[in-house]
């Protein structure tokens, strides 16, 4: 998962991550969405990802209330 295969050279790549989280209580953190902002830093992409994260949070809240 983290180390790759033995004997293969690793290529270092810069990644700029944007993650959307929600804190629930003092112990639970929900990871709602994330993407590599370095590959697509546009405002349009950011707004699309925010909208998707909000949908995931609304879905989680509906399920959690039951």
Secondary structure, DSSP 8 states (H G I E B T S, - for coil): --S--TT---------EEEEEEEETTTEEEEEEEEETTT---HHHHHHHHHHHHHHHHHHHHHHH-
